[in-house]
Amino acid sequence: RPHPHSDRRAAMEVSLEKTSFSRESRALNPEHIAKLDAMRATQMRLLHSGEYKASHAEKTEREATEASMQQARVDRELSRQAKERSRLEKGWLRESERFDAEWAARTAQLEAENAERIRVLEEVQHYAREELETSIEKRHAASHYRMSKGLLEYSLTEKQLALGERFDEAIAVKKRTDVLRRREERAHEKELHAKFDAERERLQAAQKAEMDNLVQKCHALKVSHMRARAKALAVLKQKYKNLDKDMAHAFTMEFKAPPACEVLPTAVSRADHGSTFRGTIKIESLAGSKGAIPNLSELPPAPIEDTEPELAPWLIGSSTRVLNTETL
């Protein structure tokens, strides 16, 4: 990529003399003026001396010379207009590159922000699931099994039979009590697991809905970003289309303006805003003036170490003075 100062220098050189077809004299230089004056004097001398054919030939030659000078001015103006069109196209390419780079950076930033939003939500949901599992473990450990009325009656009957030394009947009742207790314990565990599974399913459904909403929001932000980029690109294209139409009209008016009898100085406003110099003005605006301060956001990152230590020998070997760009 060419150095920006080279384009700025070329634009400044062009801006030193902003003359167009309608702003310059019909005489290109003193030599041409002297030549035409000499031919006109020769024609008049031949005319007064009665040499009419020679005078007519001299007049025809002078008119041909003036026509060639006029054609040279036209060719030079056409060449200038072609250069202006080329500069405008160059300005479009440069500004479109800046546009693409700027919006690519915005797109990357938006993608990073969306990824960060999803990551944060995933982390929050992970902690929520862990918290639910911890709560389930605590409640499961603290849950108390409550025996049914029938099991309580069987237990009471078993104790009464044992106290009455009716051991055979107590053993039979104990077997029934154990079977009934295991059955009720399994039902209790099944009920607890069903309750905890329902809580997990409700949390999972809520988290899925929350994630779907966030993904939809990120997609909406992306679509809005794409529409904003398309709108900005349309505005940029329309701006250059208007500039091209304005410049084409100014080029046409260059050949329709009344002739100037002498070289007219270019006004400051015309030099800065004239449509006939649209390409040069656009290059100058993109390259910047000599005293323009660049945008800090467009500057490249500062080097971590001095690339020319001989300019500051007192910093050599001093690690404490090295600029850390990551901490700024």
VOBA-1610 file (N, C-alpha, C; in pm, whole numbers, padded with zeros to 5 digits, always signed):
BEGIN
Arg+00086-00119+00000Arg+00000+00000+00000Arg+00089+00124+00000Pro+00062+00221-00088Pro+00149+00340-00095Pro+00141+00421+00033His+00250+00493+00058His+00255+00576+00178His+00157+00692+00165Pro+00083+00724+00275Pro-00018+00833+00263Pro+00042+00967+00231His+00169+00990+00271His+00230+01119+00244His+00254+01139+00095Ser+00275+01029+00019Ser+00297+01044-00125Ser+00171+01095-00194Asp+00054+01041-00156Asp-00071+01090-00213Asp-00097+01233-00171Arg-00068+01264-00045Arg-00091+01401+00003Arg+00001+01498-00070Arg+00127+01458-00094Arg+00220+01545-00164Arg+00174+01567-00309Ala+00126+01458-00373Ala+00077+01471-00511Ala-00044+01561-00516Ala-00134+01548-00416Ala-00252+01634-00413Ala-00214+01780-00391Met-00114+01804-00307Met-00070+01942-00283Met-00006+02001-00408Glu+00069+01918-00483Glu+00129+01967-00606Glu+00021+02003-00709Val-00083+01921-00715Val-00191+01951-00808Val-00265+02076-00766Ser-00281+02096-00635Ser-00356+02211-00585Ser-00281+02342-00599Leu-00150+02335-00633Leu-00075+02459-00650Leu-00125+02539-00770Glu-00172+02470-00874Glu-00218+02539-00993Glu-00347+02472-01041Lys-00458+02522-00991Lys-00587+02466-01029Lys-00648+02554-01137Thr-00609+02527-01260Thr-00663+02601-01374Thr-00739+02504-01462Ser-00845+02552-01521Ser-00926+02470-01609Ser-00943+02542-01743Phe-01020+02483-01831Phe-01036+02537-01966Phe-01098+02676-01965Ser-01193+02697-01876Ser-01262+02826-01873Ser-01190+02930-01789Arg-01081+02893-01725Arg-01013+02987-01635Arg-00874+03024-01684Glu-00837+02984-01805Glu-00706+03019-01857Glu-00722+03099-01986Ser-00622+03174-02019Ser-00627+03258-02138Ser-00616+03174-02264Arg-00667+03229-02374Arg-00653+03159-02502Arg-00508+03149-02547Ala-00424+03244-02503Ala-00281+03238-02532Ala-00214+03152-02427Leu-00141+03051-02470Leu-00084+02957-02375Leu+00039+03013-02306Asn+00124+03089-02381Asn+00246+03144-02322Asn+00291+03263-02408Pro+00386+03341-02360Pro+00433+03458-02438Pro+00488+03421-02575Glu+00548+03305-02591Glu+00602+03266-02720Glu+00490+03255-02824His+00377+03194-02781His+00265+03183-02874His+00208+03320-02908Ile+00202+03408-02808Ile+00153+03544-02834Ile+00244+03615-02934Ala+00374+03604-02913Ala+00469+03668-03006Ala+00457+03609-03145Lys+00439+03479-03155Lys+00428+03415-03286Lys+00304+03462-03360Leu+00191+03467-03286Leu+00067+03513-03350Leu+00076+03661-03388Asp+00138+03742-03304Asp+00154+03884-03337Asp+00242+03901-03460Ala+00348+03823-03470Ala+00436+03833-03587Ala+00363+03791-03714Met+00281+03685-03706Met+00206+03641-03823Met+00100+03744-03861Arg+00037+03806-03761Arg-00063+03908-03790Arg+00004+04031-03853Ala+00122+04069-03804Ala+00195+04182-03862Ala+00238+04152-04006Thr+00283+04032-04031Thr+00323+03992-04167Thr+00203+03996-04261Gln+00088+03949-04208Gln-00032+03951-04293Gln-00069+04094-04330Met-00066+04186-04232Met-00102+04324-04260Met-00001+04391-04355Arg+00126+04358-04339Arg+00228+04416-04427Arg+00206+04370-04571Leu+00176+04239-04588Leu+00149+04189-04722Leu+00021+04247-04780Leu-00075+04271-04690Leu-00201+04327-04737Leu-00181+04470-04786His-00104+04550-04713His-00081+04689-04752His+00009+04699-04875Ser+00093+04599-04894Ser+00182+04602-05010Ser+00114+04548-05136Gly-00009+04503-05124Gly-00084+04456-05240Gly-00067+04310-05272Glu+00006+04238-05190Glu+00024+04094-05213Glu-00091+04020-05142Tyr-00206+04018-05209Tyr-00327+03966-05145Tyr-00324+03813-05128Lys-00273+03744-05226Lys-00266+03598-05213Lys-00173+03557-05098Ala-00058+03622-05092Ala+00034+03590-04983Ala-00026+03628-04849Ser-00099+03742-04845Ser-00166+03784-04722Ser-00273+03684-04682His-00350+03636-04781His-00453+03536-04750His-00390+03406-04701Ala-00281+03363-04763Ala-00212+03241-04719Ala-00160+03257-04576Glu-00105+03379-04547Glu-00057+03404-04410Glu-00172+03401-04310Lys-00286+03455-04352Lys-00404+03453-04264Lys-00452+03309-04239Thr-00454+03231-04348Thr-00495+03090-04333Thr-00401+03016-04240Glu-00269+03041-04254Glu-00172+02975-04167Glu-00190+03018-04022Arg-00218+03151-04003Arg-00238+03199-03865Arg-00363+03138-03802Glu-00470+03128-03879Glu-00592+03066-03827Glu-00570+02918-03794Ala-00489+02851-03881Ala-00459+02710-03853Ala-00377+02697-03725Thr-00286+02792-03706Thr-00205+02790-03584Thr-00293+02814-03461Glu-00383+02911-03470Glu-00474+02937-03359Glu-00564+02816-03332Ala-00609+02751-03440Ala-00694+02632-03422Ala-00617+02519-03355Ser-00490+02503-03395Ser-00409+02398-03331Ser-00385+02430-03184Met-00362+02561-03154Met-00347+02600-03013Met-00476+02573-02935Gln-00591+02606-02996Gln-00718+02581-02931Gln-00740+02432-02910Gln-00705+02351-03011Gln-00720+02207-02997Gln-00627+02152-02889Ala-00507+02212-02877Ala-00415+02170-02771Ala-00475+02200-02634Arg-00543+02317-02623Arg-00608+02351-02497Arg-00722+02253-02466Val-00797+02216-02570Val-00906+02120-02551Val-00850+01984-02509Asp-00743+01942-02576Asp-00683+01812-02540Asp-00630+01814-02398Arg-00569+01927-02359Arg-00518+01936-02223Arg-00631+01935-02121Glu-00742+02001-02155Glu-00858+02000-02065Glu-00918+01860-02053Leu-00927+01790-02166Leu-00978+01653-02162Leu-00887+01562-02080Ser-00756+01584-02093Ser-00662+01507-02012Ser-00679+01538-01863Arg-00700+01667-01832Arg-00722+01705-01693Arg-00850+01643-01639Gln-00956+01643-01720Gln-01081+01584-01675Gln-01066+01433-01653Ala-00988+01368-01741Ala-00965+01224-01722Ala-00890+01198-01591Lys-00794+01286-01560Lys-00722+01271-01434Lys-00814+01293-01315Glu-00905+01392-01327Glu-01000+01416-01218Glu-01091+01295-01198Arg-01135+01235-01307Arg-01217+01114-01294Arg-01137+01001-01230Ser-01011+00989-01269Ser-00926+00886-01210Ser-00906+00910-01061Arg-00887+01037-01023Arg-00870+01068-00881Arg-00999+01039-00804Leu-01113+01069-00864Leu-01240+01040-00796Leu-01258+00890-00779Glu-01223+00811-00882Glu-01230+00666-00869Glu-01133+00616-00763Lys-01014+00676-00758Lys-00918+00639-00656Lys-00971+00672-00516Gly-01037+00788-00505Gly-01098+00823-00377Gly-01207+00725-00339Trp-01287+00681-00438Trp-01391+00581-00409Trp-01330+00450-00361Leu-01222+00404-00428Leu-01158+00280-00385Leu-01103+00292-00244Arg-01039+00405-00216Arg-00980+00423-00084Arg-01088+00431+00024Glu-01193+00507-00004Glu-01299+00521+00097Glu-01378+00392+00112Ser-01395+00315+00004Ser-01462+00185+00016Ser-01378+00088+00097Glu-01244+00094+00081Glu-01157+00010+00165Glu-01170+00048+00312Arg-01171+00179+00338Arg-01190+00223+00476Arg-01327+00178+00529Phe-01429+00188+00443Phe-01563+00147+00482Phe-01566-00001+00517Asp-01506-00084+00429Asp-01505-00228+00454Asp-01428-00261+00581Ala-01314-00195+00601Ala-01234-00222+00721Ala-01310-00180+00848Glu-01374-00063+00841Glu-01448-00015+00959Glu-01564-00107+00993Trp-01641-00147+00893Trp-01756-00232+00921Trp-01714-00375+00951Ala-01600-00419+00898Ala-01549-00551+00937Ala-01512-00552+01085Ala-01450-00442+01131Ala-01418-00431+01274Ala-01545-00427+01358Arg-01647-00354+01311Arg-01773-00350+01385Arg-01839-00488+01389Thr-01833-00560+01276Thr-01891-00694+01272Thr-01818-00788+01368Ala-01685-00781+01368Ala-01608-00865+01460Ala-01640-00831+01605Gln-01654-00702+01634Gln-01688-00661+01769Gln-01827-00711+01809Leu-01923-00702+01716Leu-02058-00752+01746Leu-02057-00902+01768Glu-01983-00976+01684Glu-01974-01121+01702Glu-01911-01155+01837Ala-01808-01080+01876Ala-01745-01104+02006Ala-01841-01074+02120Glu-01918-00966+02106Glu-02014-00932+02211Glu-02124-01037+02221Asn-02173-01085+02107Asn-02276-01191+02110Asn-02221-01320+02171Ala-02098-01356+02134Ala-02037-01476+02192Ala-02019-01460+02342Glu-01983-01339+02386Glu-01966-01314+02530Glu-02101-01323+02602Arg-02206-01272+02540Arg-02339-01281+02601Arg-02380-01427+02620Ile-02359-01508+02515Ile-02395-01650+02524Ile-02308-01722+02627Arg-02180-01688+02630Arg-02091-01753+02728Arg-02133-01720+02871Val-02165-01594+02896Val-02206-01555+03031Val-02335-01626+03071Leu-02430-01633+02977Leu-02557-01701+03009Leu-02534-01850+03034Glu-02449-01913+02952Glu-02418-02054+02975Glu-02354-02075+03112Glu-02265-01985+03150Glu-02202-01997+03282Glu-02305-01979+03394Val-02393-01881+03380Val-02498-01859+03481Val-02589-01981+03490Gln-02626-02037+03376Gln-02712-02156+03378Gln-02641-02276+03437His-02513-02288+03411His-02436-02398+03471His-02436-02386+03623Tyr-02414-02265+03675Tyr-02418-02246+03819Tyr-02557-02273+03875Ala-02661-02237+03800Ala-02798-02262+03845Ala-02825-02413+03854Arg-02776-02490+03758Arg-02794-02636+03764Arg-02717-02696+03880Glu-02596-02650+03901Glu-02520-02700+04016Glu-02588-02666+04148Glu-02642-02545+04157Glu-02712-02505+04278Glu-02835-02591+04301Leu-02909-02624+04194Leu-03026-02709+04207Leu-02986-02849+04252Glu-02879-02904+04195Glu-02834-03037+04235Glu-02791-03039+04382Thr-02722-02933+04425Thr-02683-02925+04565Thr-02806-02918+04654Ser-02906-02841+04615Ser-03029-02831+04694Ser-03102-02965+04697Ile-03103-03036+04584Ile-03169-03167+04581Ile-03099-03266+04674Glu-02966-03264+04673Glu-02892-03354+04762Glu-02921-03324+04909Lys-02925-03197+04945Lys-02952-03161+05084Lys-03094-03200+05124Arg-03191-03171+05039Arg-03329-03205+05071Arg-03350-03356+05073His-03280-03427+04984His-03292-03572+04985His-03234-03632+05111Ala-03122-03575+05154Ala-03061-03626+05278Ala-03144-03589+05401Ala-03211-03476+05398Ala-03288-03431+05514Ala-03432-03480+05511Ser-03471-03550+05404Ser-03610-03597+05396Ser-03633-03710+05496His-03746-03711+05561His-03782-03813+05662His-03895-03899+05608Tyr-03875-04027+05626Tyr-03975-04122+05579Tyr-04085-04132+05683Arg-04207-04111+05644Arg-04323-04119+05733Arg-04400-04247+05704Met-04408-04333+05809Met-04477-04461+05791Met-04628-04440+05781Ser-04691-04526+05708Ser-04835-04520+05692Ser-04906-04571+05818Lys-05036-04552+05822Lys-05114-04597+05939Lys-05110-04749+05953Gly-05118-04820+05842Gly-05113-04966+05849Gly-04979-05015+05900Leu-04867-04951+05856Leu-04735-04993+05900Leu-04717-04964+06049Leu-04771-04851+06096Leu-04764-04821+06239Leu-04841-04924+06321Glu-04958-04966+06270Glu-05035-05068+06343Glu-04961-05201+06347Tyr-04896-05239+06232Tyr-04818-05362+06230Tyr-04702-05355+06329Ser-04633-05241+06335Ser-04521-05226+06429Ser-04569-05234+06574Leu-04681-05168+06603Leu-04734-05173+06739Leu-04777-05314+06777Thr-04839-05382+06683Thr-04881-05522+06709Thr-04760-05611+06732Glu-04653-05589+06654Glu-04530-05667+06671Glu-04472-05648+06811Lys-04467-05526+06858Lys-04413-05501+06992Lys-04501-05564+07101Gln-04632-05551+07083Gln-04722-05609+07183Gln-04710-05761+07189Leu-04697-05824+07073Leu-04680-05969+07071Leu-04547-06010+07131Ala-04443-05932+07107Ala-04313-05964+07166Ala-04317-05948+07317Leu-04386-05842+07364Leu-04398-05825+07509Leu-04483-05935+07572Gly-04575-05986+07498Gly-04659-06095+07551Gly-04598-06231+07529Glu-04471-06233+07484Glu-04396-06355+07463Glu-04465-06447+07364Arg-04531-06391+07269Arg-04591-06467+07160Arg-04501-06447+07037Phe-04386-06513+07047Phe-04278-06485+06952Phe-04308-06536+06811Asp-04377-06646+06800Asp-04405-06697+06666Asp-04495-06599+06589Glu-04597-06552+06659Glu-04684-06457+06594Glu-04611-06325+06568Ala-04518-06283+06660Ala-04442-06160+06642Ala-04350-06169+06519Ile-04289-06288+06497Ile-04202-06307+06381Ile-04282-06296+06252Ala-04400-06352+06249Ala-04483-06346+06129Ala-04525-06202+06100Val-04563-06130+06209Val-04603-05992+06189Val-04484-05906+06144Lys-04364-05939+06198Lys-04243-05863+06160Lys-04212-05880+06012Lys-04230-06002+05961Lys-04205-06023+05818Lys-04299-05935+05734Arg-04427-05934+05774Arg-04520-05850+05699Arg-04483-05701+05713Thr-04438-05663+05835Thr-04399-05523+05857Thr-04280-05485+05770Asp-04180-05572+05762Asp-04061-05542+05679Asp-04097-05530+05532Val-04183-05621+05484Val-04224-05614+05343Val-04297-05484+05315Leu-04390-05448+05408Leu-04465-05324+05388Leu-04375-05201+05398Arg-04274-05203+05488Arg-04183-05090+05503Arg-04099-05071+05376Arg-04046-05181+05323Arg-03966-05169+05201Arg-04051-05116+05085Arg-04174-05163+05079Arg-04262-05115+04972Arg-04287-04965+04986Glu-04313-04919+05106Glu-04339-04777+05127Glu-04212-04693+05107Glu-04097-04748+05145Glu-03971-04674+05122Glu-03943-04658+04973Arg-03967-04764+04896Arg-03948-04752+04751Arg-04044-04651+04690Ala-04168-04653+04739Ala-04265-04554+04688Ala-04223-04412+04726His-04167-04399+04848His-04122-04266+04891His-04004-04217+04805Glu-03909-04306+04778Glu-03795-04269+04693Glu-03840-04235+04551Lys-03935-04314+04505Lys-03987-04287+04370Lys-04056-04151+04365Glu-04130-04119+04467Glu-04196-03989+04471Glu-04095-03874+04478Leu-03990-03894+04560Leu-03886-03791+04568Leu-03816-03772+04434His-03781-03881+04368His-03712-03872+04240His-03802-03806+04135Ala-03930-03838+04137Ala-04022-03775+04043Ala-04030-03624+04069Lys-04032-03586+04196Lys-04037-03444+04232Lys-03911-03371+04187Phe-03796-03434+04214Phe-03668-03371+04176Phe-03652-03366+04023Asp-03696-03472+03956Asp-03689-03470+03809Asp-03777-03361+03750Ala-03893-03340+03811Ala-03981-03233+03764Ala-03914-03097+03781Glu-03845-03079+03894Glu-03772-02953+03914Glu-03662-02936+03810Arg-03590-03044+03780Arg-03486-03037+03677Arg-03545-03002+03541Glu-03659-03065+03508Glu-03721-03037+03379Glu-03770-02893+03370Arg-03827-02840+03480Arg-03871-02701+03478Arg-03753-02605+03461Leu-03643-02636+03530Leu-03523-02551+03515Leu-03467-02561+03374Gln-03465-02682+03320Gln-03413-02700+03184Gln-03499-02627+03081Ala-03630-02633+03096Ala-03719-02563+03004Ala-03702-02412+03016Ala-03690-02362+03140Ala-03670-02218+03159Ala-03537-02173+03099Gln-03432-02252+03120Gln-03301-02216+03065Gln-03301-02223+02913Lys-03371-02321+02857Lys-03378-02331+02710Lys-03452-02211+02652Ala-03562-02170+02716Ala-03635-02053+02669Ala-03549-01927+02680Glu-03474-01919+02791Glu-03386-01803+02809Glu-03276-01800+02704Met-03217-01916+02674Met-03113-01922+02572Met-03169-01892+02433Asp-03290-01943+02405Asp-03352-01914+02274Asp-03378-01764+02258Asn-03423-01701+02365Asn-03447-01557+02359Asn-03317-01480+02335Leu-03209-01525+02401Leu-03081-01457+02382Leu-03029-01477+02241Val-03040-01600+02189Val-02995-01627+02051Val-03077-01544+01952Gln-03208-01533+01977Gln-03291-01451+01890Gln-03251-01304+01898Lys-03220-01258+02018Lys-03176-01119+02033Lys-03044-01096+01961Cys-02949-01189+01973Cys-02821-01176+01902Cys-02842-01175+01751His-02934-01259+01704His-02964-01260+01560His-03026-01127+01518Ala-03114-01072+01603Ala-03174-00942+01570Ala-03068-00833+01565Leu-02972-00836+01657Leu-02863-00738+01654Leu-02780-00754+01527Lys-02757-00878+01486Lys-02679-00902+01365Lys-02755-00853+01241Val-02884-00880+01236Val-02964-00832+01121Val-02968-00680+01118Ser-02984-00618+01236Ser-02983-00472+01242Ser-02848-00417+01197His-02741-00485+01236His-02606-00442+01194His-02592-00453+01042Met-02639-00562+00984Met-02629-00581+00839Met-02711-00475+00766Arg-02830-00443+00818Arg-02912-00340+00754Arg-02846-00203+00764Ala-02785-00175+00880Ala-02716-00047+00896Ala-02597-00038+00799Arg-02526-00149+00781Arg-02413-00149+00686Arg-02462-00128+00543Ala-02571-00198+00506Ala-02624-00181+00371Ala-02672-00037+00349Lys-02734+00022+00450Lys-02780+00160+00437Lys-02663+00255+00425Ala-02559+00235+00508Ala-02440+00321+00500Ala-02370+00306+00365Leu-02365+00182+00312Leu-02302+00161+00182Leu-02383+00229+00071Ala-02516+00221+00082Ala-02600+00289-00018Ala-02579+00440-00014Val-02566+00494+00107Val-02541+00638+00119Val-02406+00674+00058Leu-02304+00592+00085Leu-02172+00619+00029Leu-02174+00612-00123Lys-02240+00510-00177Lys-02249+00499-00324Lys-02324+00617-00383Gln-02433+00657-00318Gln-02509+00769-00370Gln-02429+00898-00363Lys-02348+00912-00258Lys-02265+01031-00247Lys-02167+01040-00364Tyr-02102+00930-00397Tyr-02007+00933-00509Tyr-02080+00943-00642Lys-02201+00889-00650Lys-02279+00907-00773Lys-02313+01054-00793Asn-02352+01121-00683Asn-02381+01264-00693Asn-02256+01343-00730Leu-02142+01306-00670Leu-02017+01375-00703Leu-01982+01356-00850Asp-02003+01235-00901Asp-01971+01208-01041Asp-02062+01288-01133Lys-02192+01294-01101Lys-02284+01372-01183Lys-02249+01521-01177Asp-02217+01569-01057Asp-02181+01710-01042Asp-02054+01742-01120Met-01957+01652-01113Met-01832+01675-01185Met-01853+01669-01336Ala-01938+01576-01383Ala-01966+01568-01527Ala-02034+01696-01576His-02125+01752-01494His-02189+01878-01532His-02085+01992-01537Ala-01995+01995-01440Ala-01891+02098-01439Ala-01799+02084-01559Phe-01768+01961-01600Phe-01685+01939-01718Phe-01754+01993-01843Thr-01884+01970-01852Thr-01958+02021-01968Thr-01959+02173-01971Met-01976+02234-01853Met-01981+02379-01846Met-01846+02442-01873Glu-01737+02367-01859Glu-01604+02421-01889Glu-01597+02468-02034Phe-01659+02396-02126Phe-01652+02430-02269Phe-01763+02528-02309Lys-01859+02554-02219Lys-01967+02646-02251Lys-01950+02782-02185Ala-01850+02796-02099Ala-01827+02924-02032Ala-01772+03026-02131Pro-01797+03154-02111Pro-01742+03257-02202Pro-01590+03261-02193Pro-01522+03289-02303Pro-01376+03288-02301Pro-01320+03399-02213Ala-01211+03368-02148Ala-01142+03467-02065Ala-01035+03535-02147Cys-01023+03668-02131Cys-00924+03743-02207Cys-00785+03733-02147Glu-00777+03688-02024Glu-00648+03673-01958Glu-00659+03562-01855Val-00546+03524-01798Val-00545+03418-01698Val-00614+03469-01572Leu-00719+03400-01529Leu-00793+03441-01410Leu-00742+03365-01289Pro-00718+03435-01179Pro-00673+03363-01058Pro-00784+03274-01004Thr-00746+03159-00956Thr-00843+03065-00901Thr-00882+03110-00761Ala-01011+03131-00739Ala-01059+03172-00607Ala-01040+03060-00507Val-01027+03100-00379Val-01005+03000-00274Val-01124+02907-00263Ser-01245+02964-00269Ser-01365+02881-00258Ser-01376+02784-00376Arg-01339+02832-00497Arg-01345+02745-00613Arg-01240+02635-00605Ala-01123+02669-00551Ala-01017+02570-00538Ala-01053+02463-00437Asp-01136+02497-00336Asp-01172+02402-00231Asp-01306+02334-00254His-01393+02393-00336His-01527+02339-00353His-01570+02327-00499Gly-01484+02362-00593Gly-01523+02358-00733Gly-01546+02214-00780Ser-01661+02192-00846Ser-01693+02057-00892Ser-01600+02010-01002Thr-01541+02103-01077Thr-01450+02063-01183Thr-01320+02003-01130Phe-01291+02029-01002Phe-01173+01969-00936Phe-01216+01865-00833Arg-01330+01798-00856Arg-01387+01709-00755Arg-01294+01595-00718Gly-01227+01536-00817Gly-01136+01424-00786Gly-01020+01467-00700Thr-00959+01582-00734Thr-00846+01631-00654Thr-00890+01668-00514Ile-01007+01733-00502Ile-01056+01772-00370Ile-01085+01650-00284Lys-01139+01544-00345Lys-01167+01422-00269Lys-01039+01356-00221Ile-00936+01351-00307Ile-00807+01293-00265Ile-00747+01374-00152Glu-00757+01509-00164Glu-00703+01594-00057Glu-00777+01572+00073Ser-00909+01557+00068Ser-00986+01536+00191Ser-00956+01401+00254Leu-00931+01298+00170Leu-00899+01166+00226Leu-00757+01159+00278Ala-00663+01228+00208Ala-00523+01225+00251Ala-00500+01314+00370Gly-00580+01422+00385Gly-00561+01513+00496Gly-00461+01622+00462Ser-00473+01733+00531Ser-00381+01844+00510Ser-00252+01823+00588Lys-00161+01916+00571Lys-00030+01901+00634Lys-00038+01906+00785Gly-00125+01992+00840Gly-00135+02006+00985Gly-00248+01926+01046Ala-00309+01833+00969Ala-00421+01757+01022Ala-00372+01657+01125Ile-00447+01643+01233Ile-00415+01547+01339Ile-00488+01417+01309Pro-00419+01304+01297Pro-00487+01178+01265Pro-00574+01131+01380Asn-00674+01053+01346Asn-00762+00993+01446Asn-00686+00888+01524Leu-00691+00896+01657Leu-00615+00802+01739Leu-00663+00659+01721Ser-00792+00641+01692Ser-00844+00506+01675Ser-00794+00440+01547Glu-00744+00519+01451Glu-00695+00464+01325Glu-00544+00445+01325Leu-00476+00485+01432Leu-00331+00470+01437Leu-00295+00326+01470Pro-00184+00274+01416Pro-00141+00139+01453Pro-00095+00135+01598Pro-00099+00017+01660Pro-00056+00008+01800Pro+00092+00045+01817Ala+00122+00110+01928Ala+00260+00153+01954Ala+00348+00032+01980Pro+00472+00034+01933Pro+00562-00081+01958Pro+00594-00095+02105Ile+00611-00219+02150Ile+00643-00244+02290Ile+00785-00198+02320Glu+00875-00217+02224Glu+01014-00176+02242Glu+01046-00068+02140Asp+01142+00016+02173Asp+01182+00124+02084Asp+01251+00064+01962Thr+01199+00099+01842Thr+01258+00045+01719Thr+01384+00119+01677Glu+01406+00239+01733Glu+01526+00316+01704Glu+01588+00360+01835Pro+01656+00271+01905Pro+01709+00306+02037Pro+01819+00412+02032Glu+01880+00430+01913Glu+01987+00529+01907Glu+01934+00671+01924Leu+01802+00690+01901Leu+01745+00822+01920Leu+01728+00856+02067Ala+01722+00754+02151Ala+01708+00775+02296Ala+01799+00676+02368Pro+01930+00701+02367Pro+02024+00604+02427Pro+02007+00589+02577Trp+01945+00687+02644Trp+01931+00675+02788Trp+01825+00571+02829Leu+01745+00525+02729Leu+01641+00425+02759Leu+01689+00283+02736Ile+01811+00267+02680Ile+01862+00134+02651Ile+01890+00062+02783Gly+01836-00058+02796Gly+01859-00138+02917Gly+01764-00106+03029Ser+01678-00009+03012Ser+01584+00026+03119Ser+01450-00039+03088Ser+01421-00149+03153Ser+01296-00222+03128Ser+01178-00158+03196Thr+01206-00068+03291Thr+01094-00007+03364Thr+01027+00102+03285Arg+01098+00152+03178Arg+01041+00262+03100Arg+00980+00216+02971Val+00976+00085+02946Val+00917+00034+02823Val+00767+00049+02832Leu+00709+00103+02729Leu+00565+00130+02729Leu+00489+00000+02709Asn+00402-00029+02803Asn+00318-00148+02794Asn+00183-00105+02740Thr+00159-00136+02614Thr+00035-00089+02551Thr-00085-00164+02603Glu-00068-00281+02663Glu-00184-00356+02709Glu-00245-00296+02833Thr-00166-00216+02910Thr-00218-00158+03034Thr-00279-00023+03013Leu-00265+00033+02890Leu-00321+00167+02866Leu-00471+00157+02846
//
